[in-house]
């Protein structure tokens, strides 16, 4: 049986390797190795024109929305906080279109860190733009450029709760988090300070977001579950779940440069 083909979104950034310093589509290798170890085949999805999403997604069995830059606050109707990073419009538009197409096909989706936040915003939710101001500590992002462990407790009766019951350590590196929850999503895990650490859709076969980084081998059960979901059913045509009560956002956002706070 062929291994499922899983698309991973990427950064588009200036990078340096060997003698070269050029713009590059890149992704930490841990994402790739963990999915390969779980039985998946991996293809990278650098930012592209949003109208290409349907053609690309049609060739895949699952999607991973990876971590990265802050989601543009304009997408959830907010002004940027001074600590919010500059928007990356190309990535926002592309991943929004890829997510919309995957959900329309009821294709398995895993959102990691930024990816979970994008899933929430796509569903109409909002984000906390600088978490230390809300929770009063820096425990979610102790050291820049390094993952730190912290404990999350999953919610019984959820998919994440079944995969990772109880309380456990996960790899974390984020300064933003879910604020208001998007339509059709439920909370799958929290930290002791109340921060939402996982969400999942109530209307899709497998649409799960985790605020932590499962690719760092703290909880490969999440990655194995994605691969299993990708393997278990064919890629349906768009419209299969059109009768659902919750409307899918199929359009790509018209993102404009944000205005700094005064």
Phi, psi and omega per residue, in radians:
X1 nan 2.259 -3.129
X2 -1.082 2.539 3.066
X3 -1.265 2.507 3.137
X4 -1.134 2.504 -3.130
X5 -1.676 2.107 -3.013
X6 -2.072 2.175 -3.141
X7 -1.593 2.307 3.114
X8 -2.033 2.193 3.073
X9 -1.242 2.772 -3.037
X10 -2.346 2.908 2.911
X11 -1.262 2.791 2.887
X12 -2.282 1.779 -2.924
X13 -2.597 2.803 2.993
X14 -1.196 2.349 -3.102
X15 -2.476 2.775 -3.136
X16 -2.232 2.293 3.034
X17 -2.645 2.394 -3.092
X18 0.957 -2.216 3.120
X19 -1.561 0.032 -2.957
X20 -1.849 2.535 2.971
X21 -2.474 1.820 -2.994
X22 -2.566 2.819 2.950
X23 -1.053 2.421 -3.074
X24 -2.539 2.550 2.928
X25 -1.550 2.051 -3.001
X26 -2.451 2.833 -3.133
X27 -2.771 2.411 3.055
X28 -0.976 2.399 -3.038
X29 -1.130 -0.336 -3.133
X30 -1.041 -0.634 3.096
X31 -1.019 -0.795 -3.061
X32 -1.197 -0.852 -3.068
X33 -1.126 -0.634 -3.109
X34 -1.224 -0.645 3.114
X35 -1.251 -0.660 3.067
X36 -1.107 -0.729 3.126
X37 -1.126 -0.501 3.131
X38 -1.457 -0.061 3.077
X39 1.801 0.280 3.133
X40 -1.823 2.764 2.927
X41 -1.744 2.477 -2.991
X42 -2.045 2.408 2.979
X43 -2.309 2.376 -3.122
X44 -1.532 2.489 -3.075
X45 -2.109 1.402 3.096
X46 -1.145 2.767 3.127
X47 -0.911 2.389 -3.092
X48 -2.475 3.123 3.062
X49 -1.122 2.344 -3.119
X50 -0.945 -0.576 -3.123
X51 -1.194 -0.199 3.087
X52 -1.431 -0.191 -3.015
X53 -1.047 -0.733 -3.093
X54 -1.064 -0.778 -3.132
X55 -1.139 -0.730 -3.119
X56 -1.183 -0.876 -3.067
X57 -1.114 -0.585 -3.140
X58 -1.044 -0.362 -3.098
X59 -1.619 -0.046 -2.999
X60 -1.931 2.954 3.083
X61 -1.959 -0.291 3.119
X62 -2.874 2.860 -3.119
X63 -2.259 2.440 2.924
X64 -2.072 2.076 2.998
X65 -1.549 1.933 -2.964
X66 -1.495 3.065 3.123
X67 -1.302 3.058 3.126
X68 2.677 -2.542 -3.022
X69 -1.163 2.826 3.101
X70 -1.102 2.449 3.035
X71 -1.196 2.413 -3.125
X72 -1.032 2.118 3.133
X73 -1.041 -0.400 3.112
X74 -1.040 -0.450 -3.129
X75 -1.212 -0.364 3.069
X76 -2.104 0.438 2.971
X77 1.265 0.480 -3.113
X78 -2.052 2.758 2.998
X79 -1.529 2.596 -3.081
X80 -1.218 2.381 3.009
X81 -1.280 2.646 3.112
X82 -0.990 -0.446 -3.135
X83 -1.609 -0.036 3.110
X84 -1.372 2.358 -3.122
X85 -1.235 2.827 3.136
X86 -1.095 2.502 -3.108
X87 -1.182 2.587 3.056
X88 -2.026 1.502 -2.968
X89 -1.068 -0.678 -3.116
X90 -1.049 -0.736 -3.137
X91 -1.250 -0.741 3.117
X92 -1.011 -0.846 -3.100
X93 -1.103 -0.776 -3.100
X94 -1.135 -0.857 -3.083
X95 -1.204 -0.559 3.050
X96 -1.062 -0.787 -3.126
X97 -1.181 -0.716 3.117
X98 -1.105 -0.784 3.130
X99 -1.089 -0.805 -3.141
X100 -1.019 -0.766 -3.124
X101 -1.172 -0.739 3.127
X102 -1.101 -0.754 3.125
X103 -1.154 -0.645 3.115
X104 -1.101 -0.522 3.121
X105 -1.585 -0.011 -3.020
X106 0.954 0.667 3.116
X107 -1.441 2.481 3.108
X108 -1.016 2.341 -3.127
X109 -2.308 2.328 2.976
X110 -2.128 2.143 3.063
X111 -1.793 2.250 -3.117
X112 -2.011 2.104 3.072
X113 0.976 -1.850 3.052
X114 -0.918 -0.682 -3.124
X115 -1.046 -0.713 3.068
X116 -1.135 -0.716 -3.140
X117 -1.114 -0.697 3.098
X118 -1.117 -0.706 3.091
X119 -1.016 -0.747 -3.126
X120 -1.165 -0.756 3.132
X121 -1.148 -0.715 3.107
X122 -1.020 -0.577 3.134
X123 -1.492 0.105 3.085
X124 1.704 0.127 -3.140
X125 -1.525 -3.136 -3.128
X126 -2.228 3.000 -3.113
X127 -2.168 2.620 2.875
X128 -1.405 2.141 -3.011
X129 -1.457 -0.409 3.065
X130 -2.540 1.698 -2.970
X131 -1.040 -0.668 -3.135
X132 -0.966 -0.527 3.110
X133 -1.223 -0.386 -3.123
X134 -1.611 -0.748 -3.044
X135 -1.727 -0.234 3.056
X136 1.420 0.292 3.103
X137 -2.732 3.001 -3.111
X138 -1.921 0.432 -3.051
X139 -1.153 -0.295 3.119
X140 -1.507 -0.196 -3.116
X141 -2.711 1.311 -3.008
X142 -1.275 -0.682 -3.040
X143 -2.382 2.138 3.121
X144 -1.019 2.326 3.114
X145 1.375 0.153 -3.138
X146 -2.416 2.454 3.023
X147 -1.392 2.526 3.076
X148 -2.173 2.549 3.080
X149 -1.443 2.458 2.892
X150 -2.589 2.879 -3.025
X151 -1.571 2.439 2.972
X152 -2.204 2.613 3.087
X153 -2.069 2.158 -3.096
X154 -1.492 2.801 -3.080
X155 -1.647 2.120 3.105
X156 -1.016 2.501 3.119
X157 1.583 -0.111 3.088
X158 -1.720 2.911 3.094
X159 -1.099 -0.794 3.108
X160 -1.092 -0.668 3.111
X161 -1.079 -0.619 3.105
X162 -1.269 -0.634 -3.120
X163 -1.306 -0.666 -3.046
X164 -2.334 1.237 -3.060
X165 -1.173 2.528 3.041
X166 1.453 -2.591 -3.095
X167 -1.975 2.407 3.139
X168 -2.705 2.902 3.107
X169 -1.485 2.453 3.071
X170 -2.335 2.869 3.129
X171 -1.571 2.177 -3.024
X172 -2.237 2.605 3.032
X173 -2.909 1.487 -3.127
X174 -2.724 2.577 3.076
X175 -2.045 -0.018 3.051
X176 -2.087 2.888 -3.099
X177 -2.818 2.940 3.086
X178 -1.140 2.360 3.033
X179 -1.840 -1.644 3.037
X180 -1.384 2.415 -3.059
X181 -1.423 2.423 3.128
X182 -1.238 2.789 3.141
X183 -1.095 2.329 3.090
X184 1.479 0.036 3.119
X185 -1.890 2.614 3.026
X186 -2.217 2.766 3.131
X187 -1.377 2.303 3.123
X188 -1.872 -0.339 -3.141
X189 -2.855 2.711 3.069
X190 -2.472 2.841 2.937
X191 -1.661 3.018 -3.106
X192 -1.080 -0.463 3.130
X193 -1.463 0.070 3.079
X194 1.640 -0.103 -3.127
X195 -1.096 2.333 3.089
X196 -1.256 2.161 -3.067
X197 -1.988 -0.136 3.059
X198 -2.734 2.526 3.038
X199 -2.340 2.789 3.063
X200 -2.664 2.641 -3.118
X201 -1.411 2.480 3.077
X202 -1.576 -0.030 -3.010
X203 -2.241 0.109 3.094
X204 -2.138 2.719 -3.087
X205 -1.059 -0.775 3.075
X206 -2.713 1.739 3.047
X207 -2.408 1.716 -2.972
X208 -2.212 2.419 3.033
X209 -2.174 2.390 3.063
X210 -2.179 2.386 -3.127
X211 -1.325 -0.384 3.137
X212 -1.549 -3.009 -3.047
X213 -2.045 1.604 -3.117
X214 -1.174 -0.345 3.124
X215 -1.161 -0.224 3.135
X216 -1.512 0.287 2.966
X217 1.273 0.234 3.053
X218 -1.320 -0.501 -3.043
X219 -2.669 1.192 -3.097
X220 -1.093 -0.195 3.110
X221 -1.017 -0.621 3.134
X222 -1.144 -0.773 -3.137
X223 -1.174 -0.765 3.102
X224 -1.063 -0.654 3.130
X225 -1.146 -0.678 3.085
X226 -1.085 -0.822 -3.130
X227 -1.104 -0.710 3.106
X228 -1.093 -0.725 3.118
X229 -1.141 -0.669 3.124
X230 -1.145 -0.562 -3.103
X231 -1.411 -0.367 -2.900
X232 -1.475 -0.279 -3.066
X233 -2.596 2.643 3.093
X234 -1.220 2.847 3.093
X235 -1.335 1.881 -3.092
X236 -1.366 2.818 3.084
X237 -1.293 2.717 3.075
X238 -1.010 2.569 3.103
X239 1.690 -0.110 -3.119
X240 -1.011 -0.597 -3.106
X241 -1.968 0.489 -3.081
X242 -1.121 -0.386 -3.111
X243 -1.391 -0.037 -3.126
X244 -1.063 2.666 -3.113
X245 -1.226 -0.512 -3.084
X246 -1.666 2.194 -3.088
X247 -1.272 2.348 3.052
X248 -1.429 2.379 3.022
X249 -1.447 1.910 -3.111
X250 -1.707 -0.321 -3.056
X251 -1.413 2.703 3.086
X252 -1.606 2.393 -3.087
X253 -1.175 2.532 2.986
X254 -1.575 1.636 -3.046
X255 -1.549 2.257 3.069
X256 -2.060 2.718 -3.129
X257 -0.960 2.351 -3.112
X258 -1.332 2.672 3.107
X259 -1.709 2.131 -3.134
X260 -1.027 2.641 3.072
X261 -1.203 2.492 3.113
X262 -1.560 nan nan
